[in-house]
Amino acid sequence: MEIPENLKKRYSFDKLSALEAQRKAHEIAFAPVVFQVNRLMVKWGILEAMVRSEDGLDLQDVAALIKPVHATYEQAIYSAKILCESSLTSGTILLNEKDKFVISKIGFFLLNDPLVKVNMDFVNDVNYLGLFELEKSLKEGKPQGLKTFGDWATIYEGLSELPPDVQQSWFAFDHYYSDNSFNEALQIVFADKSIRNLLDIGGNTGRWALKVVDYNAEANVTVFDLPQQVAMLANNIRENKNADRISTIAGDVLNTQTAFPADFDAYWVSQFLDCFSEEQVISILKRICEAMDRGKSKLYIMETLWDRQRFETAAFCLAQTSVYFTALANGNSKMFYSNDLIRMIESANLAVETIHDNIGKGHSILVCRKK
């Protein structure tokens, strides 16, 4: 496996001492405990109160803060001890010279980094219980953890029926990455002045389609997605003044007999192909290729490629997100390693013309043409 130099510095050399490595191993062993404790440190406002306090908080201060969610003050004192001792030893809070608890740098990012919040809510609300079935999911190639929520083959089939808090965290996670990339993506797509008609494959809630028609007054978008997603999209876009330039086609892209509509200047596939197995991706790309005009059409694929990230932390987050696909989403897909995706594209009789990296929060856009 080839990885860039900025990732080799982290992934090719073991720089930890034996004691540091042992500590990391224990952190992994207790990771679910640390996660739930610090989730409550945020949810119950304890870290925020430490930021606001000039001198820090003692156990009585913390107990008084969280008393409203406890039956008795004694129970609140017990909770304060459990949470603060766990957080102190895991590094999210510190003990100052006055023997009071204050927030650490790790705690600061836990509290203030919007991506950390999105990831934490996604892991807790969507993934946490289902991840217990990871071993079974890996062995069988099916998202066995999805049974936590319902009896669907993939999470996408049940997306509109998920509990409201789960659905909210799922969409917040999905939209955070895409929304921070759309403005740059629009400039890349419409740098080609000939593009007027665009097919949005897997358009989800219609956010990209709305961005397109708001950005370019001459553009028309057709969204191609599952019937239930098309219905959700129609409800989301109806109040927009430019919604008349958005149309929909319902279809199942996984059905190998499903042909993609032809005569589009651009085919747009964003955060979509990572939802499918390699065999399914190649099938989808082949059918897109068949619909494309050799001389005119372009295919734009926007994905978060874990090995093309500017910062190592982003590569870490993306590699962990792959586990969600295994246990909850579909059982057979992942965040792409770029060489794998390029190989699939070429297998579908397409050629990568250009790759734009570092779009928004870590996306890459691969511009492809028919060979």
MIVEX-472747 format. One record per residue (C-alpha): residue number from 1; residue in one letter; x, y, z. Coordinates in nm, 3 decimals. Each point is the difference from the previous one (the first is absolute). Layout:
BEGIN
<r num="NUM" residuo="a" east="X" north="Y" up="Z"/>
...
END
This chain:
BEGIN
<r num="1" residuo="m" east="0.000" north="0.000" up="0.000"/>
<r num="2" residuo="e" east="0.136" north="0.338" up="-0.103"/>
<r num="3" residuo="i" east="-0.068" north="0.296" up="0.228"/>
<r num="4" residuo="p" east="0.126" north="0.361" up="-0.020"/>
<r num="5" residuo="e" east="0.293" north="0.126" up="0.205"/>
<r num="6" residuo="n" east="-0.212" north="0.192" up="0.250"/>
<r num="7" residuo="l" east="-0.173" north="-0.326" up="0.099"/>
<r num="8" residuo="k" east="0.317" north="-0.211" up="-0.007"/>
<r num="9" residuo="k" east="0.138" north="0.210" up="0.285"/>
<r num="10" residuo="r" east="-0.283" north="-0.131" up="0.218"/>
<r num="11" residuo="y" east="-0.075" north="-0.343" up="-0.143"/>
<r num="12" residuo="s" east="0.343" north="-0.142" up="-0.089"/>
<r num="13" residuo="f" east="0.199" north="0.053" up="0.319"/>
<r num="14" residuo="d" east="-0.061" north="-0.102" up="0.361"/>
<r num="15" residuo="k" east="0.127" north="0.290" up="0.210"/>
<r num="16" residuo="l" east="-0.166" north="-0.081" up="0.331"/>
<r num="17" residuo="s" east="0.189" north="-0.126" up="0.301"/>
<r num="18" residuo="a" east="-0.113" north="-0.329" up="0.153"/>
<r num="19" residuo="l" east="-0.188" north="0.180" up="0.279"/>
<r num="20" residuo="e" east="-0.168" north="0.237" up="-0.248"/>
<r num="21" residuo="a" east="-0.103" north="-0.294" up="-0.216"/>
<r num="22" residuo="q" east="-0.139" north="-0.183" up="0.302"/>
<r num="23" residuo="r" east="-0.198" north="0.311" up="0.095"/>
<r num="24" residuo="k" east="-0.146" north="0.023" up="-0.352"/>
<r num="25" residuo="a" east="-0.098" north="-0.365" up="0.015"/>
<r num="26" residuo="h" east="-0.192" north="0.060" up="0.324"/>
<r num="27" residuo="e" east="-0.165" north="0.307" up="-0.153"/>
<r num="28" residuo="i" east="-0.131" north="-0.224" up="-0.277"/>
<r num="29" residuo="a" east="-0.120" north="-0.261" up="0.249"/>
<r num="30" residuo="f" east="-0.200" north="0.263" up="0.190"/>
<r num="31" residuo="a" east="-0.093" north="0.212" up="-0.304"/>
<r num="32" residuo="p" east="-0.379" north="-0.055" up="0.028"/>
<r num="33" residuo="v" east="0.014" north="0.105" up="0.367"/>
<r num="34" residuo="v" east="0.199" north="0.316" up="-0.071"/>
<r num="35" residuo="f" east="-0.233" north="0.084" up="-0.288"/>
<r num="36" residuo="q" east="-0.318" north="-0.018" up="0.207"/>
<r num="37" residuo="v" east="0.148" north="0.188" up="0.294"/>
<r num="38" residuo="n" east="0.119" north="0.288" up="-0.214"/>
<r num="39" residuo="r" east="-0.325" north="0.008" up="-0.194"/>
<r num="40" residuo="l" east="-0.172" north="0.075" up="0.331"/>
<r num="41" residuo="m" east="0.268" north="0.252" up="0.097"/>
<r num="42" residuo="v" east="-0.110" north="0.192" up="-0.309"/>
<r num="43" residuo="k" east="-0.374" north="-0.074" up="0.017"/>
<r num="44" residuo="w" east="-0.035" north="0.097" up="0.366"/>
<r num="45" residuo="g" east="0.195" north="0.324" up="-0.048"/>
<r num="46" residuo="i" east="0.291" north="-0.094" up="0.228"/>
<r num="47" residuo="l" east="0.278" north="0.084" up="-0.247"/>
<r num="48" residuo="e" east="-0.172" north="0.324" up="-0.096"/>
<r num="49" residuo="a" east="-0.030" north="0.098" up="0.367"/>
<r num="50" residuo="m" east="0.373" north="-0.065" up="0.046"/>
<r num="51" residuo="v" east="0.073" north="0.239" up="-0.288"/>
<r num="52" residuo="r" east="-0.217" north="0.271" up="0.158"/>
<r num="53" residuo="s" east="0.149" north="-0.044" up="0.347"/>
<r num="54" residuo="e" east="0.301" north="0.215" up="0.092"/>
<r num="55" residuo="d" east="0.139" north="-0.235" up="0.264"/>
<r num="56" residuo="g" east="-0.135" north="-0.337" up="-0.113"/>
<r num="57" residuo="l" east="-0.262" north="-0.225" up="0.157"/>
<r num="58" residuo="d" east="0.014" north="-0.235" up="0.297"/>
<r num="59" residuo="l" east="-0.220" north="-0.305" up="0.043"/>
<r num="60" residuo="q" east="-0.266" north="0.196" up="0.187"/>
<r num="61" residuo="d" east="-0.016" north="0.253" up="-0.286"/>
<r num="62" residuo="v" east="-0.045" north="-0.277" up="-0.255"/>
<r num="63" residuo="a" east="-0.265" north="-0.171" up="0.216"/>
<r num="64" residuo="a" east="-0.195" north="0.324" up="0.035"/>
<r num="65" residuo="l" east="0.015" north="0.047" up="-0.377"/>
<r num="66" residuo="i" east="-0.137" north="-0.345" up="-0.083"/>
<r num="67" residuo="k" east="-0.244" north="-0.029" up="0.293"/>
<r num="68" residuo="p" east="-0.306" north="0.079" up="-0.221"/>
<r num="69" residuo="v" east="0.049" north="-0.327" up="-0.194"/>
<r num="70" residuo="h" east="0.041" north="-0.208" up="0.320"/>
<r num="71" residuo="a" east="-0.248" north="-0.118" up="0.259"/>
<r num="72" residuo="t" east="0.210" north="0.113" up="0.298"/>
<r num="73" residuo="y" east="0.304" north="0.214" up="0.073"/>
<r num="74" residuo="e" east="0.181" north="-0.310" up="0.129"/>
<r num="75" residuo="q" east="-0.051" north="-0.170" up="-0.337"/>
<r num="76" residuo="a" east="0.131" north="0.314" up="-0.172"/>
<r num="77" residuo="i" east="0.315" north="-0.010" up="0.217"/>
<r num="78" residuo="y" east="0.052" north="-0.365" up="-0.096"/>
<r num="79" residuo="s" east="-0.043" north="0.084" up="-0.371"/>
<r num="80" residuo="a" east="0.240" north="0.293" up="0.031"/>
<r num="81" residuo="k" east="0.268" north="-0.229" up="0.144"/>
<r num="82" residuo="i" east="-0.050" north="-0.264" up="-0.270"/>
<r num="83" residuo="l" east="0.005" north="0.248" up="-0.289"/>
<r num="84" residuo="c" east="0.282" north="0.222" up="0.123"/>
<r num="85" residuo="e" east="0.235" north="-0.280" up="0.103"/>
<r num="86" residuo="s" east="-0.050" north="-0.176" up="-0.332"/>
<r num="87" residuo="s" east="0.047" north="0.325" up="-0.194"/>
<r num="88" residuo="l" east="0.308" north="0.097" up="0.201"/>
<r num="89" residuo="t" east="0.174" north="-0.330" up="-0.069"/>
<r num="90" residuo="s" east="-0.103" north="0.002" up="-0.368"/>
<r num="91" residuo="g" east="0.138" north="0.351" up="-0.049"/>
<r num="92" residuo="t" east="-0.305" north="0.213" up="-0.077"/>
<r num="93" residuo="i" east="0.026" north="0.194" up="0.328"/>
<r num="94" residuo="l" east="0.289" north="0.095" up="0.226"/>
<r num="95" residuo="l" east="0.050" north="0.077" up="0.369"/>
<r num="96" residuo="n" east="0.135" north="0.353" up="0.058"/>
<r num="97" residuo="e" east="0.217" north="0.138" up="0.280"/>
<r num="98" residuo="k" east="-0.315" north="0.067" up="0.206"/>
<r num="99" residuo="d" east="-0.100" north="-0.367" up="-0.025"/>
<r num="100" residuo="k" east="-0.294" north="0.087" up="-0.225"/>
<r num="101" residuo="f" east="-0.093" north="-0.149" up="-0.335"/>
<r num="102" residuo="v" east="0.064" north="0.198" up="-0.318"/>
<r num="103" residuo="i" east="-0.041" north="-0.088" up="-0.365"/>
<r num="104" residuo="s" east="0.302" north="-0.130" up="-0.195"/>
<r num="105" residuo="k" east="0.088" north="0.061" up="-0.366"/>
<r num="106" residuo="i" east="-0.162" north="-0.333" up="-0.089"/>
<r num="107" residuo="g" east="-0.313" north="0.103" up="0.188"/>
<r num="108" residuo="f" east="-0.001" north="0.334" up="-0.180"/>
<r num="109" residuo="f" east="-0.016" north="-0.168" up="-0.340"/>
<r num="110" residuo="l" east="-0.257" north="-0.249" up="0.128"/>
<r num="111" residuo="l" east="-0.217" north="0.296" up="0.096"/>
<r num="112" residuo="n" east="0.066" north="0.245" up="-0.283"/>
<r num="113" residuo="d" east="0.096" north="-0.184" up="-0.319"/>
<r num="114" residuo="p" east="-0.322" north="-0.033" up="-0.206"/>
<r num="115" residuo="l" east="0.132" north="-0.308" up="-0.179"/>
<r num="116" residuo="v" east="0.070" north="-0.173" up="0.331"/>
<r num="117" residuo="k" east="-0.362" north="0.068" up="0.104"/>
<r num="118" residuo="v" east="-0.133" north="-0.135" up="-0.330"/>
<r num="119" residuo="n" east="0.218" north="-0.311" up="0.029"/>
<r num="120" residuo="m" east="-0.090" north="-0.059" up="0.365"/>
<r num="121" residuo="d" east="-0.375" north="0.027" up="-0.062"/>
<r num="122" residuo="f" east="0.033" north="-0.226" up="-0.305"/>
<r num="123" residuo="v" east="0.191" north="-0.265" up="0.194"/>
<r num="124" residuo="n" east="-0.235" north="0.012" up="0.299"/>
<r num="125" residuo="d" east="-0.339" north="0.026" up="-0.169"/>
<r num="126" residuo="v" east="0.060" north="-0.199" up="-0.319"/>
<r num="127" residuo="n" east="0.288" north="-0.239" up="0.063"/>
<r num="128" residuo="y" east="0.051" north="-0.078" up="0.365"/>
<r num="129" residuo="l" east="-0.238" north="-0.292" up="0.058"/>
<r num="130" residuo="g" east="0.035" north="-0.141" up="-0.350"/>
<r num="131" residuo="l" east="0.379" north="-0.016" up="0.018"/>
<r num="132" residuo="f" east="-0.036" north="-0.292" up="0.239"/>
<r num="133" residuo="e" east="-0.087" north="-0.204" up="-0.311"/>
<r num="134" residuo="l" east="0.316" north="0.099" up="-0.191"/>
<r num="135" residuo="e" east="0.154" north="-0.347" up="0.016"/>
<r num="136" residuo="k" east="-0.311" north="-0.162" up="-0.142"/>
<r num="137" residuo="s" east="-0.031" north="0.272" up="-0.264"/>
<r num="138" residuo="l" east="0.357" north="-0.054" up="-0.118"/>
<r num="139" residuo="k" east="-0.046" north="-0.377" up="-0.020"/>
<r num="140" residuo="e" east="-0.329" north="0.014" up="-0.189"/>
<r num="141" residuo="g" east="0.036" north="0.319" up="-0.206"/>
<r num="142" residuo="k" east="-0.332" north="0.129" up="0.134"/>
<r num="143" residuo="p" east="-0.071" north="0.297" up="0.235"/>
<r num="144" residuo="q" east="-0.110" north="-0.208" up="0.296"/>
<r num="145" residuo="g" east="0.011" north="0.303" up="0.230"/>
<r num="146" residuo="l" east="-0.284" north="0.159" up="-0.198"/>
<r num="147" residuo="k" east="-0.244" north="-0.234" up="0.174"/>
<r num="148" residuo="t" east="0.031" north="0.241" up="0.293"/>
<r num="149" residuo="f" east="-0.236" north="0.228" up="-0.193"/>
<r num="150" residuo="g" east="-0.199" north="-0.217" up="-0.240"/>
<r num="151" residuo="d" east="-0.014" north="-0.285" up="-0.245"/>
<r num="152" residuo="w" east="0.152" north="0.155" up="-0.315"/>
<r num="153" residuo="a" east="0.271" north="-0.128" up="-0.232"/>
<r num="154" residuo="t" east="0.179" north="0.339" up="0.013"/>
<r num="155" residuo="i" east="-0.035" north="0.313" up="0.211"/>
<r num="156" residuo="y" east="-0.098" north="0.200" up="-0.308"/>
<r num="157" residuo="e" east="-0.324" north="-0.193" up="-0.038"/>
<r num="158" residuo="g" east="-0.098" north="0.087" up="0.357"/>
<r num="159" residuo="l" east="0.142" north="0.352" up="0.017"/>
<r num="160" residuo="s" east="-0.341" north="0.170" up="-0.003"/>
<r num="161" residuo="e" east="-0.121" north="-0.234" up="0.278"/>
<r num="162" residuo="l" east="0.290" north="0.031" up="0.244"/>
<r num="163" residuo="p" east="-0.077" north="0.153" up="0.344"/>
<r num="164" residuo="p" east="0.013" north="0.383" up="-0.020"/>
<r num="165" residuo="d" east="0.318" north="0.038" up="0.208"/>
<r num="166" residuo="v" east="0.179" north="-0.268" up="-0.204"/>
<r num="167" residuo="q" east="-0.116" north="0.152" up="-0.327"/>
<r num="168" residuo="q" east="0.110" north="0.346" up="0.115"/>
<r num="169" residuo="s" east="0.350" north="-0.119" up="0.089"/>
<r num="170" residuo="w" east="0.030" north="-0.196" up="-0.326"/>
<r num="171" residuo="f" east="-0.091" north="0.299" up="-0.216"/>
<r num="172" residuo="a" east="0.214" north="0.238" up="0.209"/>
<r num="173" residuo="f" east="0.299" north="-0.227" up="-0.061"/>
<r num="174" residuo="d" east="-0.074" north="-0.037" up="-0.372"/>
<r num="175" residuo="h" east="-0.072" north="0.369" up="-0.056"/>
<r num="176" residuo="y" east="0.297" north="0.132" up="0.197"/>
<r num="177" residuo="y" east="0.248" north="-0.147" up="-0.243"/>
<r num="178" residuo="s" east="-0.195" north="0.078" up="-0.317"/>
<r num="179" residuo="d" east="-0.118" north="0.349" up="0.095"/>
<r num="180" residuo="n" east="0.355" north="0.114" up="0.063"/>
<r num="181" residuo="s" east="0.099" north="-0.118" up="-0.348"/>
<r num="182" residuo="f" east="-0.287" north="0.113" up="-0.221"/>
<r num="183" residuo="n" east="0.111" north="0.360" up="-0.067"/>
<r num="184" residuo="e" east="0.342" north="-0.107" up="-0.128"/>
<r num="185" residuo="a" east="-0.156" north="-0.289" up="-0.189"/>
<r num="186" residuo="l" east="-0.237" north="0.234" up="-0.185"/>
<r num="187" residuo="q" east="0.293" north="0.206" up="-0.123"/>
<r num="188" residuo="i" east="0.175" north="-0.312" up="-0.129"/>
<r num="189" residuo="v" east="-0.307" north="-0.136" up="-0.180"/>
<r num="190" residuo="f" east="-0.108" north="0.328" up="-0.157"/>
<r num="191" residuo="a" east="0.347" north="0.098" up="-0.105"/>
<r num="192" residuo="d" east="-0.122" north="-0.189" up="-0.307"/>
<r num="193" residuo="k" east="-0.237" north="0.258" up="-0.148"/>
<r num="194" residuo="s" east="-0.170" north="-0.261" up="-0.220"/>
<r num="195" residuo="i" east="-0.164" north="-0.178" up="0.293"/>
<r num="196" residuo="r" east="-0.372" north="0.070" up="0.020"/>
<r num="197" residuo="n" east="-0.168" north="-0.335" up="0.074"/>
<r num="198" residuo="l" east="0.126" north="-0.204" up="0.293"/>
<r num="199" residuo="l" east="-0.104" north="-0.343" up="0.127"/>
<r num="200" residuo="d" east="0.043" north="-0.028" up="0.378"/>
<r num="201" residuo="i" east="0.028" north="-0.370" up="0.078"/>
<r num="202" residuo="g" east="-0.091" north="-0.083" up="0.359"/>
<r num="203" residuo="g" east="-0.122" north="0.354" up="0.068"/>
<r num="204" residuo="n" east="-0.116" north="-0.084" up="0.353"/>
<r num="205" residuo="t" east="-0.183" north="0.303" up="0.147"/>
<r num="206" residuo="g" east="0.064" north="0.230" up="-0.298"/>
<r num="207" residuo="r" east="0.256" north="0.230" up="0.161"/>
<r num="208" residuo="w" east="0.240" north="-0.018" up="-0.297"/>
<r num="209" residuo="a" east="-0.279" north="0.044" up="-0.252"/>
<r num="210" residuo="l" east="-0.116" north="0.315" up="0.180"/>
<r num="211" residuo="k" east="0.355" north="0.133" up="0.010"/>
<r num="212" residuo="v" east="0.032" north="-0.051" up="-0.376"/>
<r num="213" residuo="v" east="-0.318" north="0.181" up="-0.101"/>
<r num="214" residuo="d" east="0.071" north="0.284" up="0.243"/>
<r num="215" residuo="y" east="0.357" north="0.034" up="-0.129"/>
<r num="216" residuo="n" east="-0.066" north="-0.022" up="-0.374"/>
<r num="217" residuo="a" east="-0.317" north="0.160" up="-0.137"/>
<r num="218" residuo="e" east="0.021" north="-0.206" up="-0.321"/>
<r num="219" residuo="a" east="0.059" north="-0.339" up="0.157"/>
<r num="220" residuo="n" east="-0.256" north="-0.279" up="0.032"/>
<r num="221" residuo="v" east="0.041" north="-0.297" up="0.230"/>
<r num="222" residuo="t" east="-0.160" north="-0.342" up="-0.012"/>
<r num="223" residuo="v" east="0.034" north="-0.206" up="0.318"/>
<r num="224" residuo="f" east="0.014" north="-0.377" up="-0.041"/>
<r num="225" residuo="d" east="-0.057" north="-0.196" up="0.323"/>
<r num="226" residuo="l" east="-0.214" north="-0.257" up="0.181"/>
<r num="227" residuo="p" east="-0.376" north="0.071" up="0.008"/>
<r num="228" residuo="q" east="-0.002" north="0.076" up="0.374"/>
<r num="229" residuo="q" east="0.293" north="0.240" up="-0.036"/>
<r num="230" residuo="v" east="-0.164" north="0.174" up="-0.294"/>
<r num="231" residuo="a" east="-0.313" north="0.050" up="0.211"/>
<r num="232" residuo="m" east="0.204" north="0.148" up="0.285"/>
<r num="233" residuo="l" east="0.185" north="0.226" up="-0.244"/>
<r num="234" residuo="a" east="-0.321" north="0.132" up="-0.154"/>
<r num="235" residuo="n" east="-0.117" north="0.110" up="0.344"/>
<r num="236" residuo="n" east="0.334" north="0.169" up="0.074"/>
<r num="237" residuo="i" east="0.025" north="0.210" up="-0.316"/>
<r num="238" residuo="r" east="-0.359" north="0.112" up="-0.054"/>
<r num="239" residuo="e" east="0.044" north="0.339" up="0.171"/>
<r num="240" residuo="n" east="0.306" north="0.097" up="-0.203"/>
<r num="241" residuo="k" east="-0.056" north="0.262" up="-0.269"/>
<r num="242" residuo="n" east="0.211" north="-0.195" up="-0.250"/>
<r num="243" residuo="a" east="-0.155" north="-0.341" up="0.067"/>
<r num="244" residuo="d" east="-0.167" north="0.004" up="-0.343"/>
<r num="245" residuo="r" east="0.343" north="-0.074" up="-0.150"/>
<r num="246" residuo="i" east="0.033" north="-0.318" up="0.206"/>
<r num="247" residuo="s" east="-0.164" north="-0.320" up="-0.119"/>
<r num="248" residuo="t" east="0.020" north="-0.357" up="0.129"/>
<r num="249" residuo="i" east="0.019" north="-0.354" up="-0.130"/>
<r num="250" residuo="a" east="-0.056" north="-0.291" up="0.239"/>
<r num="251" residuo="g" east="0.203" north="-0.313" up="-0.047"/>
<r num="252" residuo="d" east="0.219" north="-0.259" up="0.168"/>
<r num="253" residuo="v" east="0.362" north="0.040" up="-0.107"/>
<r num="254" residuo="l" east="0.085" north="-0.342" up="0.145"/>
<r num="255" residuo="n" east="-0.227" north="-0.169" up="-0.250"/>
<r num="256" residuo="t" east="0.241" north="-0.091" up="-0.278"/>
<r num="257" residuo="q" east="-0.283" north="0.038" up="-0.251"/>
<r num="258" residuo="t" east="-0.053" north="0.365" up="0.097"/>
<r num="259" residuo="a" east="0.134" north="0.227" up="-0.275"/>
<r num="260" residuo="f" east="0.107" north="0.353" up="0.081"/>
<r num="261" residuo="p" east="-0.160" north="0.289" up="-0.192"/>
<r num="262" residuo="a" east="0.201" north="0.131" up="-0.297"/>
<r num="263" residuo="d" east="0.055" north="0.344" up="-0.154"/>
<r num="264" residuo="f" east="0.144" north="0.176" up="0.305"/>
<r num="265" residuo="d" east="0.298" north="0.234" up="-0.013"/>
<r num="266" residuo="a" east="0.116" north="-0.108" up="0.345"/>
<r num="267" residuo="y" east="-0.057" north="-0.299" up="0.224"/>
<r num="268" residuo="w" east="0.049" north="0.078" up="0.371"/>
<r num="269" residuo="v" east="0.069" north="-0.270" up="0.259"/>
<r num="270" residuo="s" east="0.075" north="0.134" up="0.348"/>
<r num="271" residuo="q" east="0.059" north="-0.209" up="0.315"/>
<r num="272" residuo="f" east="-0.191" north="-0.277" up="-0.174"/>
<r num="273" residuo="l" east="0.233" north="-0.264" up="-0.139"/>
<r num="274" residuo="d" east="0.145" north="-0.066" up="0.345"/>
<r num="275" residuo="c" east="-0.342" north="-0.145" up="0.087"/>
<r num="276" residuo="f" east="0.055" north="-0.305" up="-0.221"/>
<r num="277" residuo="s" east="0.224" north="-0.303" up="-0.045"/>
<r num="278" residuo="e" east="0.274" north="0.004" up="-0.263"/>
<r num="279" residuo="e" east="-0.206" north="-0.218" up="-0.234"/>
<r num="280" residuo="q" east="-0.298" north="0.234" up="0.037"/>
<r num="281" residuo="v" east="0.215" north="0.312" up="-0.054"/>
<r num="282" residuo="i" east="0.137" north="-0.138" up="-0.327"/>
<r num="283" residuo="s" east="-0.351" north="-0.091" up="-0.114"/>
<r num="284" residuo="i" east="-0.129" north="0.350" up="0.077"/>
<r num="285" residuo="l" east="0.296" north="0.166" up="-0.174"/>
<r num="286" residuo="k" east="-0.038" north="-0.221" up="-0.308"/>
<r num="287" residuo="r" east="-0.365" north="0.098" up="-0.038"/>
<r num="288" residuo="i" east="0.084" north="0.369" up="0.049"/>
<r num="289" residuo="c" east="0.267" north="-0.037" up="-0.267"/>
<r num="290" residuo="e" east="-0.252" north="-0.152" up="-0.239"/>
<r num="291" residuo="a" east="-0.227" north="0.302" up="0.046"/>
<r num="292" residuo="m" east="0.278" north="0.255" up="-0.052"/>
<r num="293" residuo="d" east="0.072" north="0.178" up="-0.327"/>
<r num="294" residuo="r" east="0.363" north="-0.074" up="-0.089"/>
<r num="295" residuo="g" east="0.077" north="0.348" up="-0.124"/>
<r num="296" residuo="k" east="-0.214" north="0.207" up="0.237"/>
<r num="297" residuo="s" east="-0.082" north="-0.160" up="0.335"/>
<r num="298" residuo="k" east="0.212" north="0.014" up="0.313"/>
<r num="299" residuo="l" east="-0.035" north="-0.205" up="0.316"/>
<r num="300" residuo="y" east="0.083" north="0.174" up="0.330"/>
<r num="301" residuo="i" east="0.062" north="-0.230" up="0.295"/>
<r num="302" residuo="m" east="0.036" north="0.168" up="0.340"/>
<r num="303" residuo="e" east="0.127" north="-0.223" up="0.280"/>
<r num="304" residuo="t" east="0.201" north="0.023" up="0.320"/>
<r num="305" residuo="l" east="0.307" north="-0.210" up="-0.086"/>
<r num="306" residuo="w" east="0.176" north="-0.090" up="0.323"/>
<r num="307" residuo="d" east="0.350" north="-0.012" up="-0.150"/>
<r num="308" residuo="r" east="-0.023" north="0.342" up="-0.171"/>
<r num="309" residuo="q" east="-0.062" north="0.203" up="0.315"/>
<r num="310" residuo="r" east="0.207" north="0.305" up="0.088"/>
<r num="311" residuo="f" east="-0.009" north="-0.082" up="0.373"/>
<r num="312" residuo="e" east="0.048" north="-0.340" up="0.162"/>
<r num="313" residuo="t" east="-0.293" north="0.052" up="0.237"/>
<r num="314" residuo="a" east="-0.233" north="0.007" up="-0.299"/>
<r num="315" residuo="a" east="0.141" north="-0.330" up="-0.126"/>
<r num="316" residuo="f" east="-0.064" north="-0.150" up="0.345"/>
<r num="317" residuo="c" east="-0.362" north="0.120" up="0.007"/>
<r num="318" residuo="l" east="-0.072" north="-0.134" up="-0.347"/>
<r num="319" residuo="a" east="0.155" north="-0.341" up="0.067"/>
<r num="320" residuo="q" east="-0.219" north="-0.035" up="0.312"/>
<r num="321" residuo="t" east="-0.307" north="0.106" up="-0.198"/>
<r num="322" residuo="s" east="0.055" north="-0.302" up="-0.225"/>
<r num="323" residuo="v" east="-0.098" north="-0.217" up="0.296"/>
<r num="324" residuo="y" east="-0.344" north="0.164" up="0.003"/>
<r num="325" residuo="f" east="-0.055" north="-0.122" up="-0.357"/>
<r num="326" residuo="t" east="0.086" north="-0.353" up="0.109"/>
<r num="327" residuo="a" east="-0.213" north="-0.026" up="0.312"/>
<r num="328" residuo="l" east="-0.291" north="0.235" up="-0.072"/>
<r num="329" residuo="a" east="-0.025" north="0.126" up="-0.357"/>
<r num="330" residuo="n" east="0.031" north="-0.290" up="-0.242"/>
<r num="331" residuo="g" east="0.268" north="-0.245" up="0.114"/>
<r num="332" residuo="n" east="0.219" north="0.021" up="-0.309"/>
<r num="333" residuo="s" east="0.131" north="0.351" up="-0.068"/>
<r num="334" residuo="k" east="0.252" north="0.245" up="0.144"/>
<r num="335" residuo="m" east="0.168" north="0.336" up="-0.038"/>
<r num="336" residuo="f" east="0.217" north="-0.035" up="-0.308"/>
<r num="337" residuo="y" east="0.373" north="-0.042" up="-0.029"/>
<r num="338" residuo="s" east="0.057" north="0.216" up="-0.309"/>
<r num="339" residuo="n" east="0.180" north="-0.263" up="-0.212"/>
<r num="340" residuo="d" east="-0.291" north="-0.239" up="0.052"/>
<r num="341" residuo="l" east="-0.253" north="0.256" up="-0.121"/>
<r num="342" residuo="i" east="0.211" north="0.094" up="-0.303"/>
<r num="343" residuo="r" east="0.031" north="-0.368" up="-0.090"/>
<r num="344" residuo="m" east="-0.380" north="-0.038" up="0.015"/>
<r num="345" residuo="i" east="-0.047" north="0.308" up="-0.217"/>
<r num="346" residuo="e" east="0.238" north="-0.133" up="-0.262"/>
<r num="347" residuo="s" east="-0.172" north="-0.341" up="0.011"/>
<r num="348" residuo="a" east="-0.320" north="0.176" up="-0.109"/>
<r num="349" residuo="n" east="0.157" north="0.136" up="-0.321"/>
<r num="350" residuo="l" east="0.049" north="0.343" up="0.155"/>
<r num="351" residuo="a" east="0.318" north="0.204" up="0.037"/>
<r num="352" residuo="v" east="0.086" north="0.241" up="0.281"/>
<r num="353" residuo="e" east="0.076" north="0.333" up="-0.163"/>
<r num="354" residuo="t" east="0.069" north="0.210" up="0.311"/>
<r num="355" residuo="i" east="-0.001" north="-0.040" up="0.378"/>
<r num="356" residuo="h" east="-0.075" north="0.299" up="0.224"/>
<r num="357" residuo="d" east="0.106" north="-0.061" up="0.361"/>
<r num="358" residuo="n" east="-0.064" north="0.183" up="0.329"/>
<r num="359" residuo="i" east="-0.352" north="0.108" up="-0.089"/>
<r num="360" residuo="g" east="-0.184" north="0.123" up="0.311"/>
<r num="361" residuo="k" east="0.057" north="-0.235" up="0.293"/>
<r num="362" residuo="g" east="0.206" north="-0.254" up="-0.190"/>
<r num="363" residuo="h" east="-0.181" north="-0.093" up="-0.319"/>
<r num="364" residuo="s" east="0.158" north="-0.079" up="-0.333"/>
<r num="365" residuo="i" east="-0.174" north="0.044" up="-0.334"/>
<r num="366" residuo="l" east="0.096" north="-0.236" up="-0.280"/>
<r num="367" residuo="v" east="-0.097" north="0.132" up="-0.343"/>
<r num="368" residuo="c" east="-0.051" north="-0.290" up="-0.242"/>
<r num="369" residuo="r" east="-0.071" north="-0.046" up="-0.368"/>
<r num="370" residuo="k" east="-0.097" north="-0.297" up="-0.212"/>
<r num="371" residuo="k" east="0.304" north="-0.173" up="-0.146"/>
END
